Amino acid sequence: MRWLAPLLCAALLSGAPARAVQVADDTGHVLTLDRPAKRIVSLAPHLTELLFAAGAGAQVVGVGEYSDYPPAAKSIPRVGDSAMLDLERIVALKPDLLVVWRDGNAPQQLQRLATLGIPVYASQLGQLSDIAATLRRLGRLAGTEAAAEARAGGFEQALQDLRGRYAGRRELRVFYQIWHRPLLTINGRHLISESLRLCGARNVFADLIPLTPTVSEEAVLAQDPDAIVTGSLDPTGPDNLDVWRKLKTLRATRQNALLTVNPDTLHRSSDRIVDGVRELCEKLESVRVRTGP
C-alpha cells in the first residue's frame, strides 16, 4: 500500500479541475477565467512584449500589427492594428483571452470585441509602477506567475537603482520633442515625464492638459530649457532638431544639449523602458557634467 498511495494521488490529481483565475484589469473590471489562458491574442506591441516577459509567449496566438519584439513575436499571425482589427481572424484563432490597450485601440473596435464573448483584459498604463503590476497580472492570467514575478522584481530593482543614482542631482529643465511637424511634446502625466523626474529633470510643459500637446517654437523659446530631447532610431541619421541648432541664443543649443534617445525602449510601455530611462539619465547627466554641478 505504501507504493500504491502515490499512484492513487497522481490519478486523483490528474482528474482534478484546473484552478480558476480572477484578476482585476486597469479599468477595475474583474476578469474571471475557468483556468489559465492557453490561447491569447494581444492587440498592442507593448502588450505583446509584456506577455512574453511574463513567461506567456508560448500562449500568444495572435498579435496586433507592429508587434516586433521579442523576435519570436514577428512570426505570430497579425490581427490588424489599433485603428482596424480583423475580428473574423481573431475569432478564428479561438482565443480564450484578449489583451487590449485601453488608450490605444479604437473605442469602436473595443466595443465590438466586447460582443464576441471572449474574456478581455484592458490595460491602461499610467506610471512606471504599473508595468510591474501588469506583468504580475498577466502572469496570473496565463499561469506563469513565477516567471512574471521574477521579471517584475528585476524591473522594480532596476528602477530603484536608477532613482538612487540620480537622487539629489541638479534639476535640469527639459523640453521633450515627440514630433517636429506639428511640434508635439508630453505633459506631466506621461511615462516619459516620470522618467525625466527619475533622472532629476523637469518637463517644462508638464502643466499642459493633453497627454501629448501641440506647442509652438515661441513657447519653447520662452521656456528656454536646459536640454531638448527627442527619439531617434538612427543615431547617425536625421534627428529633426535642426530648427533648434539654428537658434544660437537658446540655452540648450549653447550648452550642446540637443539629445537623442532610442524611442524603441523609452517610447514603448514594456519593461524594456528601463533601458530607455537609463540612457535618458546618462545623457542628461552628461549635460550636468559639461555645465557644472
C-alpha positions as CSV (number, residue, x, y, z in Angstrom):
1,M,0.0,0.0,0.0
2,R,3.0,2.3,0.6
3,W,4.0,2.2,-3.0
4,L,0.3,2.3,-4.2
5,A,-0.6,5.6,-2.4
6,P,1.5,8.0,-4.6
7,L,-0.1,6.4,-7.8
8,L,-3.6,6.9,-6.4
9,C,-2.8,10.5,-5.5
10,A,-1.4,11.2,-9.0
11,A,-4.5,9.7,-10.6
12,L,-6.8,11.8,-8.5
13,L,-4.8,15.0,-9.3
14,S,-4.8,14.3,-13.0
15,G,-8.6,14.3,-12.9
16,A,-8.9,17.5,-10.8
17,P,-10.3,20.6,-12.5
18,A,-7.9,23.4,-13.5
19,R,-7.8,26.2,-11.0
20,A,-9.9,29.3,-11.7
21,V,-8.2,32.7,-12.2
22,Q,-9.5,36.0,-11.1
23,V,-7.8,39.3,-11.9
24,A,-8.9,43.0,-12.0
25,D,-7.7,44.9,-15.0
26,D,-6.8,48.6,-15.2
27,T,-10.4,49.7,-15.7
28,G,-11.5,47.9,-12.5
29,H,-13.2,45.1,-14.3
30,V,-12.8,41.8,-12.6
31,L,-11.9,39.1,-15.1
32,T,-12.6,35.5,-14.2
33,L,-11.2,32.6,-16.2
34,D,-12.1,28.9,-15.5
35,R,-8.4,28.1,-16.0
36,P,-5.2,29.9,-17.0
37,A,-5.4,31.2,-20.6
38,K,-3.8,29.0,-23.2
39,R,-4.6,31.0,-26.4
40,I,-4.0,34.7,-26.0
41,V,-4.4,37.5,-28.6
42,S,-2.5,40.7,-27.9
43,L,-3.7,43.9,-29.6
44,A,-0.7,46.2,-29.0
45,P,3.1,45.8,-29.4
46,H,4.0,46.7,-25.8
47,L,1.4,44.2,-24.5
48,T,2.9,41.5,-26.7
49,E,6.2,42.3,-25.1
50,L,4.8,42.2,-21.6
51,L,3.2,38.8,-22.3
52,F,6.5,37.3,-23.4
53,A,8.2,39.0,-20.5
54,A,5.7,37.4,-18.1
55,G,6.6,34.0,-19.5
56,A,3.4,33.6,-21.6
57,G,4.9,33.9,-25.1
58,A,4.1,30.3,-26.0
59,Q,0.4,31.0,-25.4
60,V,0.2,34.1,-27.7
61,V,-1.5,33.0,-30.9
62,G,-2.3,36.4,-32.4
63,V,-0.9,39.9,-32.2
64,G,-1.5,43.5,-33.3
65,E,0.5,45.0,-36.2
66,Y,4.0,46.3,-35.3
67,S,4.5,43.6,-32.6
68,D,8.2,43.2,-33.4
69,Y,9.8,42.3,-30.0
70,P,10.9,39.8,-29.0
71,P,11.9,38.4,-32.4
72,A,9.6,35.4,-31.9
73,A,6.6,37.8,-32.0
74,K,7.3,38.6,-35.6
75,S,6.2,35.1,-36.7
76,I,2.8,35.2,-34.9
77,P,-0.3,35.9,-37.0
78,R,-1.4,39.5,-37.3
79,V,-5.0,40.6,-36.5
80,G,-4.9,44.2,-37.5
81,D,-3.8,47.5,-35.9
82,S,-5.1,49.9,-33.3
83,A,-7.5,51.5,-35.8
84,M,-8.8,48.5,-37.6
85,L,-8.9,44.9,-36.2
86,D,-9.8,41.8,-38.2
87,L,-12.5,40.4,-35.9
88,E,-13.1,37.4,-38.1
89,R,-9.4,36.4,-37.8
90,I,-9.5,37.0,-34.1
91,V,-12.4,34.6,-33.7
92,A,-10.8,32.1,-36.0
93,L,-7.8,31.9,-33.7
94,K,-10.1,30.7,-30.9
95,P,-8.6,32.8,-28.1
96,D,-9.5,32.3,-24.5
97,L,-8.2,35.8,-23.6
98,L,-7.8,39.2,-25.4
99,V,-5.3,41.7,-24.0
100,V,-6.2,45.2,-25.3
101,W,-4.8,48.7,-24.9
102,R,-7.4,50.9,-23.3
103,D,-5.9,54.1,-24.6
104,G,-4.6,52.9,-27.9
105,N,-7.2,50.6,-29.5
106,A,-10.1,52.5,-31.1
107,P,-13.2,52.6,-28.8
108,Q,-15.5,51.3,-31.6
109,Q,-13.2,48.3,-32.0
110,L,-13.2,47.6,-28.3
111,Q,-17.0,47.8,-28.2
112,R,-17.2,45.2,-31.0
113,L,-14.7,43.0,-29.2
114,A,-16.9,43.0,-26.1
115,T,-19.7,41.4,-28.2
116,L,-17.6,38.4,-29.1
117,G,-18.0,36.6,-25.7
118,I,-14.2,36.4,-25.3
119,P,-12.7,37.5,-21.9
120,V,-10.9,40.8,-22.3
121,Y,-8.1,42.2,-20.1
122,A,-7.9,46.0,-20.6
123,S,-4.5,47.6,-19.9
124,Q,-4.1,51.4,-19.2
125,L,-0.5,52.1,-18.0
126,G,-0.3,55.4,-16.3
127,Q,3.0,55.2,-14.4
128,L,6.2,53.1,-14.4
129,S,5.0,51.0,-11.4
130,D,2.0,49.9,-13.5
131,I,4.4,47.9,-15.7
132,A,5.4,45.6,-12.9
133,A,1.8,45.3,-11.8
134,T,0.8,44.4,-15.3
135,L,3.5,41.7,-15.6
136,R,2.2,40.1,-12.4
137,R,-1.4,40.2,-13.6
138,L,-0.6,38.7,-17.0
139,G,1.4,36.0,-15.3
140,R,-1.6,35.1,-13.1
141,L,-3.9,35.1,-16.2
142,A,-1.5,32.8,-18.1
143,G,-0.5,30.6,-15.2
144,T,3.2,31.8,-15.4
145,E,3.3,33.6,-12.0
146,A,6.9,32.6,-11.2
147,A,8.4,33.9,-14.4
148,A,6.3,37.1,-14.2
149,E,7.3,37.7,-10.6
150,A,11.0,37.4,-11.4
151,R,10.7,39.8,-14.3
152,A,8.6,42.3,-12.4
153,G,11.0,42.2,-9.4
154,G,14.0,42.8,-11.7
155,F,12.3,45.7,-13.3
156,E,11.5,47.3,-9.9
157,Q,15.0,46.8,-8.7
158,A,16.5,48.4,-11.8
159,L,14.2,51.5,-11.4
160,Q,15.1,51.7,-7.7
161,D,18.8,51.6,-8.6
162,L,18.3,54.5,-11.1
163,R,16.4,56.6,-8.6
164,G,19.1,56.2,-6.0
165,R,21.8,57.1,-8.5
166,Y,20.2,60.3,-9.7
167,A,18.6,61.5,-6.4
168,G,19.7,64.9,-5.4
169,R,21.2,65.8,-8.8
170,R,20.9,69.4,-10.1
171,E,17.5,69.7,-11.7
172,L,17.5,70.2,-15.5
173,R,14.6,71.8,-17.3
174,V,13.8,69.7,-20.4
175,F,11.7,70.0,-23.5
176,Y,10.9,66.6,-24.8
177,Q,10.1,66.6,-28.5
178,I,7.8,63.7,-29.6
179,W,7.5,65.0,-33.2
180,H,8.6,68.1,-35.1
181,R,5.7,68.8,-37.5
182,P,3.5,69.5,-35.8
183,L,5.6,70.2,-32.8
184,L,4.4,67.7,-30.2
185,T,5.5,67.2,-26.6
186,I,4.3,65.4,-23.4
187,N,2.5,66.6,-20.3
188,G,3.3,65.7,-16.7
189,R,1.1,62.5,-16.7
190,H,3.1,60.8,-19.4
191,L,5.5,58.0,-18.6
192,I,8.4,59.9,-20.2
193,S,7.7,62.8,-17.7
194,E,8.0,60.3,-14.9
195,S,11.3,59.1,-16.4
196,L,12.6,62.7,-16.5
197,R,11.8,63.1,-12.9
198,L,13.6,59.9,-12.0
199,C,16.6,61.3,-13.8
200,G,16.4,64.5,-11.8
201,A,14.9,66.6,-14.6
202,R,11.6,68.5,-15.1
203,N,9.4,68.6,-18.1
204,V,8.9,72.3,-19.0
205,F,5.4,71.6,-20.3
206,A,4.2,69.3,-17.5
207,D,1.3,71.6,-16.7
208,L,-0.4,71.2,-20.1
209,I,-3.7,69.3,-20.1
210,P,-3.4,66.9,-23.2
211,L,-1.2,63.9,-22.8
212,T,0.7,64.8,-26.0
213,P,0.0,68.5,-26.6
214,T,1.0,70.6,-29.6
215,V,3.3,73.6,-28.7
216,S,4.9,76.4,-30.7
217,E,8.5,77.2,-31.3
218,E,7.8,80.5,-29.5
219,A,6.6,78.6,-26.4
220,V,9.8,76.5,-26.4
221,L,11.9,79.7,-26.7
222,A,10.0,81.3,-23.8
223,Q,10.7,78.3,-21.6
224,D,14.4,78.3,-22.7
225,P,15.1,74.7,-21.5
226,D,18.5,73.4,-20.3
227,A,18.2,70.4,-22.7
228,I,16.0,69.3,-25.6
229,V,15.5,65.6,-26.1
230,T,13.9,63.6,-28.9
231,G,13.7,60.0,-30.0
232,S,15.8,58.8,-33.0
233,L,16.2,55.2,-34.1
234,D,19.3,56.0,-36.1
235,P,21.9,58.0,-34.1
236,T,23.7,59.0,-37.3
237,G,20.6,59.9,-39.2
238,P,18.3,63.0,-39.2
239,D,17.1,63.8,-35.7
240,N,14.7,66.7,-36.5
241,L,16.5,69.0,-34.1
242,D,17.9,71.3,-36.8
243,V,15.4,74.1,-36.0
244,W,16.9,74.4,-32.6
245,R,20.5,74.3,-33.8
246,K,19.9,77.5,-35.7
247,L,18.8,79.3,-32.6
248,K,22.1,80.1,-31.0
249,T,20.6,82.1,-28.2
250,L,18.7,79.0,-26.9
251,R,20.2,77.7,-23.7
252,A,20.0,74.0,-24.8
253,T,21.8,74.9,-28.1
254,R,24.5,76.9,-26.3
255,Q,25.1,74.0,-23.9
256,N,25.3,71.5,-26.7
257,A,22.3,69.8,-25.0
258,L,20.3,68.7,-28.1
259,L,20.0,65.0,-27.3
260,T,18.6,61.9,-28.9
261,V,17.5,58.6,-27.2
262,N,16.3,55.3,-28.5
263,P,12.4,55.5,-28.9
264,D,12.1,51.7,-29.2
265,T,12.8,51.5,-25.5
266,L,11.7,54.8,-24.0
267,H,8.5,55.2,-26.0
268,R,7.2,51.7,-25.5
269,S,5.5,50.8,-22.3
270,S,7.1,47.5,-21.7
271,D,9.7,46.6,-19.1
272,R,12.4,47.4,-21.6
273,I,11.6,51.1,-20.9
274,V,14.1,50.8,-18.1
275,D,16.8,50.7,-20.7
276,G,15.5,53.9,-22.2
277,V,15.3,55.6,-18.8
278,R,18.9,54.6,-18.2
279,E,20.0,56.1,-21.5
280,L,18.0,59.3,-20.8
281,C,19.5,59.7,-17.4
282,E,23.1,59.1,-18.7
283,K,22.7,61.7,-21.4
284,L,21.2,64.3,-19.1
285,E,24.0,63.6,-16.6
286,S,26.5,64.4,-19.4
287,V,24.8,67.8,-19.7
288,R,25.4,68.4,-15.9
289,V,29.0,67.4,-16.2
290,R,29.6,69.9,-19.0
291,T,27.7,72.8,-17.5
292,G,28.6,72.5,-13.8
293,P,27.4,70.7,-10.7
